[in-house]
């Protein structure tokens, strides 16, 4: 679950990078605008992945056996 969340967060970050640099919202372009149901679903899933990924900041790391 952690890896999936990180992949989605990275995808969202790359989408924001494209918006910032080129004014291209790739999600909106693929799913017919930012108000389309599928676009909103993708934005919601990426947002939930971001919330999940915040928990990674507060977890104890398991150390590998040496």
N, C-alpha and C positions, 0 to 999 in steps of 0.2 A: 504494500500500500504506500509505503514511504517513497519508493522509487517512482511509482505512477504519479503521485502528487508532485514530486520534483520535476518530472517530465512536463506535466501540465503547467506548472509555474514557470518553467523555462520557456515553454511555448507562448505563454501569456506575456512574458517579459520581451520576447522577440517581437511579438505583435505590437507592443507599446513602443519598442525601438523603431519599428517601421512607421508607426504613426508619428513619432517625434521627428524622425529624419525626413521622411518622404510623404507624409500625410496620406498614407495608405493603410487602411484598416483591413488586414487580410481576412479576418473572420467575417467582417461585413461584406467584403467583396465576394467571398465564397458562398455565403448564405443569403444573398440578396438584401443587404442593408442591415444596419445595427438594430433595427426594431423588429426584424424577422424572428419568429419563434425559435428557429435553430440557432441563430446568433445569440439570442438571449440565453438559451440553454448552454451554449459553449461558454459564454461569459460567466454564467452561474457556476458551472463545473470548475472552471479555472479559479474563480474566487474561493470556492470551497477547498480546492487543492491548496490555495495559499493559506487558508486558515489552518488546514491540517499541517502544512509545512512549518507553521509557527511553533507547533509542539516540538519540533526537532531541536529548537533552541534550548528547551528546558529539560530534555532527557539526558540521563546519564549515559555516557558511552560505555559500551562493553569493551574491555581491553582484550586484545588477542593474546593467547598464551605465548609465553616466551621460552 
